[in-house]
């Protein structure tokens, strides 16, 4: 029997998964998530939060090893990614009491804490590799589209191997393999720069008045319980409040706009978000077109898998 626990330390939400295995088969599994916007919290609270997740999932069971990925190092709580990686590694080390820890790098290799410290950029934002590797074990040729609350990873798989060109966020943004649009936290003003309304066109305010979660709540792509991040105005997660937030994006309110007009605004934002994902997907497909014998299927995962990833793939003519 081998018991392992994995952490994905994000800048907003940290996820953890615990598995008990026997003969290579999973016999028990549990997951948990903790909302922890690291730029709003004291950095010395990170090990406290991680320890809480560990105890919640592990309980009294023996733990043989811990795996780690991260994206929180990009947060402006840190001046550099190196600083962020080292702080996260130190926070994990504080709670393990000698339990071996293995950190995933961008080449799908597991490193010790010491090796990760010696090359911090190799383990920064490597969680997409875990998704790509897992899919590659089952599907030899495909393109994975993984849409979370904040961003979209597009991961090509060729001949059972990850064929991503980018190895860090900057490179992935340049290659289309990272699209910074997500299901909940994306500022609406970064998705659209204008809205068609009442026969004309209104430029949007660049304020953080509404985010993608409001759009998807209004359109019923998500439910209240899916909206697991803070709202832009601190008010409640209801469709009515989401409409009020979205109306402000064009400097209006729920008395100036009808419900149908606000729904129309939401649909325009939604359609543009689908296009954003589709543009990244097409960029990746064009680069690797000659590597595939046939048109590759798209594998969708993450919170936005159905209403964003699948919609983008269908619009682009993918399987």
VOKOL-371043 format. One line per field, with one value per residue (C-alpha): residue number from 1; residue in three letters; chain; x, y, z. Coordinates in nm, 3 decimals, always signed. Example, Ala and Ser with C-alpha at 12.3 -4.5 7.8 and 13.67 -1.06 7.14 Angstrom:
% residues 2
num: 1 / 2
residuo: Ala / Ser
cadena: A / A
x: +1.230 / +1.367
y: -0.450 / -0.106
z: +0.780 / +0.714
% end
This chain:
% residues 319
num: 1 / 2 / 3 / 4 / 5 / 6 / 7 / 8 / 9 / 10 / 11 / 12 / 13 / 14 / 15 / 16 / 17 / 18 / 19 / 20 / 21 / 22 / 23 / 24 / 25 / 26 / 27 / 28 / 29 / 30 / 31 / 32 / 33 / 34 / 35 / 36 / 37 / 38 / 39 / 40 / 41 / 42 / 43 / 44 / 45 / 46 / 47 / 48 / 49 / 50 / 51 / 52 / 53 / 54 / 55 / 56 / 57 / 58 / 59 / 60 / 61 / 62 / 63 / 64 / 65 / 66 / 67 / 68 / 69 / 70 / 71 / 72 / 73 / 74 / 75 / 76 / 77 / 78 / 79 / 80 / 81 / 82 / 83 / 84 / 85 / 86 / 87 / 88 / 89 / 90 / 91 / 92 / 93 / 94 / 95 / 96 / 97 / 98 / 99 / 100 / 101 / 102 / 103 / 104 / 105 / 106 / 107 / 108 / 109 / 110 / 111 / 112 / 113 / 114 / 115 / 116 / 117 / 118 / 119 / 120 / 121 / 122 / 123 / 124 / 125 / 126 / 127 / 128 / 129 / 130 / 131 / 132 / 133 / 134 / 135 / 136 / 137 / 138 / 139 / 140 / 141 / 142 / 143 / 144 / 145 / 146 / 147 / 148 / 149 / 150 / 151 / 152 / 153 / 154 / 155 / 156 / 157 / 158 / 159 / 160 / 161 / 162 / 163 / 164 / 165 / 166 / 167 / 168 / 169 / 170 / 171 / 172 / 173 / 174 / 175 / 176 / 177 / 178 / 179 / 180 / 181 / 182 / 183 / 184 / 185 / 186 / 187 / 188 / 189 / 190 / 191 / 192 / 193 / 194 / 195 / 196 / 197 / 198 / 199 / 200 / 201 / 202 / 203 / 204 / 205 / 206 / 207 / 208 / 209 / 210 / 211 / 212 / 213 / 214 / 215 / 216 / 217 / 218 / 219 / 220 / 221 / 222 / 223 / 224 / 225 / 226 / 227 / 228 / 229 / 230 / 231 / 232 / 233 / 234 / 235 / 236 / 237 / 238 / 239 / 240 / 241 / 242 / 243 / 244 / 245 / 246 / 247 / 248 / 249 / 250 / 251 / 252 / 253 / 254 / 255 / 256 / 257 / 258 / 259 / 260 / 261 / 262 / 263 / 264 / 265 / 266 / 267 / 268 / 269 / 270 / 271 / 272 / 273 / 274 / 275 / 276 / 277 / 278 / 279 / 280 / 281 / 282 / 283 / 284 / 285 / 286 / 287 / 288 / 289 / 290 / 291 / 292 / 293 / 294 / 295 / 296 / 297 / 298 / 299 / 300 / 301 / 302 / 303 / 304 / 305 / 306 / 307 / 308 / 309 / 310 / 311 / 312 / 313 / 314 / 315 / 316 / 317 / 318 / 319
residuo: Unk / Unk / Unk / Unk / Unk / Unk / Unk / Unk / Unk / Unk / Unk / Unk / Unk / Unk / Unk / Unk / Unk / Unk / Unk / Unk / Unk / Unk / Unk / Unk / Unk / Unk / Unk / Unk / Unk / Unk / Unk / Unk / Unk / Unk / Unk / Unk / Unk / Unk / Unk / Unk / Unk / Unk / Unk / Unk / Unk / Unk / Unk / Unk / Unk / Unk / Unk / Unk / Unk / Unk / Unk / Unk / Unk / Unk / Unk / Unk / Unk / Unk / Unk / Unk / Unk / Unk / Unk / Unk / Unk / Unk / Unk / Unk / Unk / Unk / Unk / Unk / Unk / Unk / Unk / Unk / Unk / Unk / Unk / Unk / Unk / Unk / Unk / Unk / Unk / Unk / Unk / Unk / Unk / Unk / Unk / Unk / Unk / Unk / Unk / Unk / Unk / Unk / Unk / Unk / Unk / Unk / Unk / Unk / Unk / Unk / Unk / Unk / Unk / Unk / Unk / Unk / Unk / Unk / Unk / Unk / Unk / Unk / Unk / Unk / Unk / Unk / Unk / Unk / Unk / Unk / Unk / Unk / Unk / Unk / Unk / Unk / Unk / Unk / Unk / Unk / Unk / Unk / Unk / Unk / Unk / Unk / Unk / Unk / Unk / Unk / Unk / Unk / Unk / Unk / Unk / Unk / Unk / Unk / Unk / Unk / Unk / Unk / Unk / Unk / Unk / Unk / Unk / Unk / Unk / Unk / Unk / Unk / Unk / Unk / Unk / Unk / Unk / Unk / Unk / Unk / Unk / Unk / Unk / Unk / Unk / Unk / Unk / Unk / Unk / Unk / Unk / Unk / Unk / Unk / Unk / Unk / Unk / Unk / Unk / Unk / Unk / Unk / Unk / Unk / Unk / Unk / Unk / Unk / Unk / Unk / Unk / Unk / Unk / Unk / Unk / Unk / Unk / Unk / Unk / Unk / Unk / Unk / Unk / Unk / Unk / Unk / Unk / Unk / Unk / Unk / Unk / Unk / Unk / Unk / Unk / Unk / Unk / Unk / Unk / Unk / Unk / Unk / Unk / Unk / Unk / Unk / Unk / Unk / Unk / Unk / Unk / Unk / Unk / Unk / Unk / Unk / Unk / Unk / Unk / Unk / Unk / Unk / Unk / Unk / Unk / Unk / Unk / Unk / Unk / Unk / Unk / Unk / Unk / Unk / Unk / Unk / Unk / Unk / Unk / Unk / Unk / Unk / Unk / Unk / Unk / Unk / Unk / Unk / Unk / Unk / Unk / Unk / Unk / Unk / Unk / Unk / Unk / Unk / Unk / Unk / Unk / Unk / Unk / Unk / Unk / Unk / Unk / Unk / Unk / Unk / Unk / Unk / Unk / Unk / Unk / Unk / Unk / Unk / Unk
cadena: A / A / A / A / A / A / A / A / A / A / A / A / A / A / A / A / A / A / A / A / A / A / A / A / A / A / A / A / A / A / A / A / A / A / A / A / A / A / A / A / A / A / A / A / A / A / A / A / A / A / A / A / A / A / A / A / A / A / A / A / A / A / A / A / A / A / A / A / A / A / A / A / A / A / A / A / A / A / A / A / A / A / A / A / A / A / A / A / A / A / A / A / A / A / A / A / A / A / A / A / A / A / A / A / A / A / A / A / A / A / A / A / A / A / A / A / A / A / A / A / A / A / A / A / A / A / A / A / A / A / A / A / A / A / A / A / A / A / A / A / A / A / A / A / A / A / A / A / A / A / A / A / A / A / A / A / A / A / A / A / A / A / A / A / A / A / A / A / A / A / A / A / A / A / A / A / A / A / A / A / A / A / A / A / A / A / A / A / A / A / A / A / A / A / A / A / A / A / A / A / A / A / A / A / A / A / A / A / A / A / A / A / A / A / A / A / A / A / A / A / A / A / A / A / A / A / A / A / A / A / A / A / A / A / A / A / A / A / A / A / A / A / A / A / A / A / A / A / A / A / A / A / A / A / A / A / A / A / A / A / A / A / A / A / A / A / A / A / A / A / A / A / A / A / A / A / A / A / A / A / A / A / A / A / A / A / A / A / A / A / A / A / A / A / A / A / A / A / A / A / A / A / A / A / A / A / A / A / A / A / A / A / A / A / A / A / A / A / A
x: +0.000 / +0.139 / -0.026 / +0.050 / -0.078 / -0.046 / -0.064 / -0.127 / -0.050 / -0.230 / -0.233 / -0.605 / -0.708 / -0.491 / -0.601 / -0.496 / -0.560 / -0.492 / -0.467 / -0.415 / -0.283 / -0.236 / -0.042 / -0.053 / -0.431 / -0.607 / -0.822 / -0.915 / -0.909 / -1.008 / -0.975 / -1.005 / -0.961 / -0.888 / -0.954 / -0.634 / -0.564 / -0.200 / -0.151 / -0.418 / -0.287 / +0.021 / +0.283 / +0.351 / -0.006 / +0.071 / +0.220 / -0.074 / -0.320 / -0.122 / -0.101 / -0.478 / -0.535 / -0.284 / -0.448 / -0.797 / -0.714 / -0.457 / -0.628 / -0.446 / -0.306 / +0.063 / +0.193 / +0.471 / +0.525 / +0.401 / +0.389 / +0.388 / +0.303 / +0.251 / +0.139 / +0.130 / +0.488 / +0.350 / +0.151 / +0.264 / +0.298 / +0.651 / +0.895 / +1.025 / +0.925 / +1.244 / +1.132 / +0.785 / +0.906 / +1.147 / +0.880 / +0.636 / +0.903 / +0.992 / +0.627 / +0.579 / +0.898 / +0.776 / +0.473 / +0.619 / +0.833 / +1.071 / +0.814 / +0.973 / +0.849 / +0.873 / +0.827 / +0.710 / +0.915 / +0.829 / +0.990 / +0.755 / +1.031 / +1.004 / +1.269 / +1.364 / +1.311 / +1.685 / +1.694 / +1.387 / +1.556 / +1.861 / +1.653 / +1.330 / +1.213 / +1.206 / +0.929 / +0.737 / +0.387 / +0.438 / +0.093 / -0.012 / +0.252 / +0.068 / -0.252 / -0.068 / +0.123 / -0.188 / -0.379 / -0.077 / -0.089 / -0.434 / -0.452 / -0.151 / -0.257 / -0.479 / -0.487 / -0.584 / -0.776 / -0.781 / -0.982 / -0.978 / -1.100 / -0.824 / -0.651 / -0.654 / -0.377 / -0.362 / -0.140 / -0.063 / +0.006 / +0.190 / +0.276 / +0.206 / +0.440 / +0.377 / +0.464 / +0.434 / +0.682 / +0.665 / +0.826 / +0.727 / +0.430 / +0.591 / +0.678 / +0.336 / +0.160 / +0.363 / +0.284 / -0.090 / -0.043 / -0.153 / -0.455 / -0.519 / -0.894 / -1.086 / -1.423 / -1.441 / -1.166 / -1.108 / -1.176 / -1.452 / -1.259 / -0.977 / -1.216 / -1.395 / -1.313 / -1.661 / -2.022 / -2.292 / -2.604 / -2.914 / -2.795 / -2.458 / -2.136 / -2.015 / -1.653 / -1.606 / -1.466 / -1.125 / -1.224 / -1.263 / -1.640 / -1.725 / -1.548 / -1.612 / -1.789 / -2.062 / -2.108 / -2.139 / -2.370 / -2.601 / -2.603 / -2.645 / -2.326 / -2.236 / -2.432 / -2.386 / -2.186 / -1.938 / -1.856 / -1.578 / -1.389 / -1.456 / -1.683 / -1.547 / -1.765 / -1.774 / -2.148 / -2.334 / -2.314 / -2.661 / -2.774 / -2.920 / -2.594 / -2.398 / -2.619 / -2.553 / -2.177 / -2.186 / -2.396 / -2.124 / -1.875 / -2.047 / -2.104 / -2.472 / -2.681 / -2.981 / -3.222 / -3.075 / -3.061 / -3.327 / -3.260 / -3.253 / -3.000 / -2.771 / -2.810 / -2.715 / -2.404 / -2.318 / -2.355 / -2.120 / -1.856 / -1.910 / -1.874 / -1.554 / -1.414 / -1.485 / -1.298 / -1.000 / -0.969 / -1.024 / -0.744 / -0.497 / -0.624 / -0.586 / -0.233 / -0.130 / -0.301 / -0.133 / +0.214 / +0.174 / -0.048 / +0.216 / +0.284 / -0.061 / -0.166 / -0.529 / -0.714 / -0.646 / -0.937 / -0.965 / -0.974 / -1.147 / -1.101 / -1.126 / -1.415 / -1.481 / -1.455 / -1.812 / -1.918 / -1.580 / -1.337 / -1.591 / -1.759 / -1.424 / -1.332 / -1.669 / -1.646 / -1.300 / -1.420 / -1.237 / -1.367
y: +0.000 / +0.339 / +0.665 / +0.988 / +1.344 / +1.606 / +1.986 / +2.238 / +2.572 / +2.844 / +3.217 / +3.210 / +2.850 / +2.568 / +2.216 / +1.889 / +1.522 / +1.219 / +0.863 / +0.524 / +0.268 / -0.106 / -0.286 / +0.024 / +0.057 / +0.343 / +0.203 / +0.532 / +0.894 / +1.232 / +1.589 / +1.933 / +2.295 / +2.608 / +2.964 / +3.148 / +3.467 / +3.486 / +3.856 / +3.941 / +3.716 / +3.722 / +3.500 / +3.326 / +3.192 / +2.977 / +2.684 / +2.704 / +2.671 / +2.386 / +2.203 / +2.231 / +2.070 / +1.797 / +1.706 / +1.724 / +1.470 / +1.252 / +1.207 / +0.946 / +0.762 / +0.718 / +0.936 / +0.799 / +1.094 / +1.435 / +1.576 / +1.947 / +2.180 / +2.555 / +2.869 / +3.104 / +3.216 / +3.453 / +3.646 / +4.001 / +3.896 / +3.814 / +4.039 / +3.753 / +3.399 / +3.276 / +3.434 / +3.283 / +2.932 / +2.932 / +3.055 / +2.786 / +2.515 / +2.636 / +2.641 / +2.282 / +2.172 / +2.319 / +2.089 / +1.759 / +1.653 / +1.458 / +1.308 / +1.294 / +1.566 / +1.558 / +1.872 / +1.843 / +2.035 / +2.157 / +1.848 / +1.612 / +1.507 / +1.489 / +1.680 / +1.685 / +2.006 / +2.072 / +2.025 / +2.248 / +2.523 / +2.507 / +2.570 / +2.743 / +2.847 / +2.481 / +2.408 / +2.737 / +2.701 / +2.334 / +2.205 / +2.191 / +1.920 / +1.688 / +1.722 / +1.670 / +1.368 / +1.197 / +1.243 / +1.127 / +0.791 / +0.725 / +0.918 / +0.927 / +1.221 / +1.504 / +1.861 / +1.914 / +2.229 / +2.279 / +2.580 / +2.672 / +2.974 / +3.203 / +3.072 / +2.821 / +2.573 / +2.425 / +2.117 / +1.927 / +1.554 / +1.388 / +1.017 / +0.985 / +1.271 / +1.629 / +1.844 / +2.188 / +2.443 / +2.675 / +2.581 / +2.887 / +3.122 / +3.383 / +3.129 / +2.966 / +3.300 / +3.353 / +3.009 / +3.005 / +2.732 / +2.968 / +3.195 / +3.414 / +3.376 / +3.163 / +3.063 / +3.295 / +3.553 / +3.719 / +4.092 / +4.152 / +4.456 / +4.223 / +4.013 / +4.288 / +4.650 / +4.748 / +4.630 / +4.663 / +4.809 / +5.002 / +5.023 / +5.163 / +5.062 / +5.148 / +5.126 / +4.946 / +5.084 / +4.944 / +4.915 / +4.575 / +4.603 / +4.247 / +3.925 / +3.618 / +3.440 / +3.706 / +3.644 / +3.269 / +3.306 / +3.532 / +3.286 / +2.993 / +2.827 / +2.797 / +2.780 / +2.985 / +2.707 / +2.708 / +3.076 / +3.004 / +3.335 / +3.681 / +3.907 / +4.233 / +4.448 / +4.221 / +4.172 / +3.842 / +3.571 / +3.603 / +3.650 / +3.990 / +4.113 / +3.971 / +4.172 / +4.487 / +4.424 / +4.359 / +4.671 / +4.884 / +4.766 / +5.003 / +5.260 / +5.174 / +5.001 / +4.772 / +5.069 / +5.195 / +4.856 / +4.589 / +4.230 / +4.127 / +4.399 / +4.276 / +3.917 / +4.040 / +4.203 / +3.877 / +3.683 / +3.920 / +3.873 / +3.498 / +3.471 / +3.673 / +3.450 / +3.144 / +3.319 / +3.386 / +3.016 / +2.928 / +3.159 / +2.984 / +2.644 / +2.734 / +2.868 / +2.538 / +2.333 / +2.534 / +2.483 / +2.107 / +2.034 / +1.823 / +1.621 / +1.466 / +1.199 / +1.294 / +1.588 / +1.550 / +1.525 / +1.790 / +1.666 / +1.914 / +1.941 / +2.190 / +2.400 / +2.553 / +2.229 / +2.228 / +2.589 / +2.728 / +2.455 / +2.238 / +2.541 / +2.671 / +2.330 / +2.295 / +2.644 / +2.564 / +2.247 / +2.008 / +1.666
z: +0.000 / -0.103 / +0.008 / -0.177 / -0.174 / -0.448 / -0.421 / -0.696 / -0.533 / -0.727 / -0.679 / -0.599 / -0.533 / -0.405 / -0.488 / -0.327 / -0.399 / -0.179 / -0.310 / -0.153 / -0.400 / -0.389 / -0.660 / -0.877 / -0.850 / -0.673 / -0.393 / -0.227 / -0.331 / -0.189 / -0.315 / -0.159 / -0.262 / -0.061 / -0.177 / -0.088 / -0.290 / -0.198 / -0.278 / -0.020 / +0.258 / +0.472 / +0.308 / +0.638 / +0.625 / +0.321 / +0.519 / +0.761 / +0.473 / +0.316 / +0.647 / +0.686 / +0.347 / +0.422 / +0.754 / +0.603 / +0.332 / +0.503 / +0.835 / +1.048 / +0.744 / +0.675 / +0.392 / +0.170 / -0.061 / -0.172 / -0.525 / -0.602 / -0.887 / -0.864 / -1.042 / -0.743 / -0.812 / -1.078 / -0.817 / -0.747 / -0.385 / -0.504 / -0.685 / -0.902 / -0.990 / -0.823 / -0.497 / -0.534 / -0.613 / -0.320 / -0.080 / -0.193 / -0.166 / +0.182 / +0.287 / +0.174 / +0.347 / +0.676 / +0.692 / +0.569 / +0.866 / +0.647 / +0.407 / +0.057 / -0.179 / -0.558 / -0.768 / -1.129 / -1.384 / -1.734 / -1.890 / -1.702 / -1.462 / -1.084 / -0.890 / -0.526 / -0.329 / -0.348 / -0.726 / -0.767 / -0.564 / -0.786 / -1.101 / -0.991 / -1.338 / -1.442 / -1.191 / -1.221 / -1.368 / -1.461 / -1.367 / -1.735 / -1.784 / -1.543 / -1.746 / -2.074 / -1.949 / -1.815 / -2.141 / -2.344 / -2.165 / -2.313 / -2.641 / -2.874 / -3.092 / -2.971 / -2.848 / -2.485 / -2.391 / -2.015 / -1.897 / -1.531 / -1.340 / -1.466 / -1.777 / -2.061 / -2.139 / -2.488 / -2.491 / -2.812 / -2.787 / -3.080 / -3.088 / -2.717 / -2.623 / -2.512 / -2.814 / -2.655 / -2.789 / -2.490 / -2.161 / -1.956 / -1.945 / -2.169 / -2.437 / -2.411 / -2.451 / -2.769 / -2.913 / -2.837 / -2.576 / -2.298 / -2.335 / -2.033 / -2.029 / -1.782 / -1.645 / -1.344 / -1.290 / -1.627 / -1.632 / -1.887 / -2.011 / -2.119 / -2.327 / -2.522 / -2.594 / -2.710 / -2.695 / -2.960 / -2.805 / -2.918 / -3.277 / -3.182 / -3.015 / -2.666 / -2.565 / -2.235 / -1.913 / -1.822 / -1.455 / -1.292 / -1.271 / -1.380 / -1.453 / -1.665 / -1.378 / -1.395 / -1.767 / -1.720 / -1.420 / -1.620 / -1.911 / -1.670 / -1.788 / -1.420 / -1.097 / -0.783 / -0.620 / -0.909 / -0.850 / -0.602 / -0.623 / -0.487 / -0.689 / -0.827 / -0.600 / -0.296 / -0.333 / -0.350 / -0.613 / -0.765 / -1.122 / -1.034 / -0.877 / -1.172 / -1.408 / -1.207 / -1.229 / -1.603 / -1.673 / -1.514 / -1.777 / -2.021 / -1.744 / -1.706 / -1.442 / -1.404 / -1.418 / -1.747 / -1.921 / -1.954 / -1.854 / -2.221 / -2.303 / -2.026 / -2.149 / -2.497 / -2.349 / -2.175 / -2.499 / -2.680 / -2.412 / -2.413 / -2.791 / -2.784 / -2.510 / -2.725 / -3.007 / -2.780 / -2.697 / -3.062 / -3.176 / -2.948 / -3.060 / -3.426 / -3.368 / -3.211 / -3.485 / -3.762 / -3.615 / -3.580 / -3.881 / -4.055 / -3.738 / -3.736 / -3.985 / -3.933 / -3.781 / -3.407 / -3.165 / -2.895 / -2.535 / -2.306 / -1.932 / -1.649 / -1.525 / -1.868 / -2.061 / -2.195 / -2.237 / -2.348 / -2.459 / -2.638 / -2.792 / -2.924 / -3.067 / -3.241 / -3.384 / -3.519 / -3.688 / -3.456 / -3.362
% end
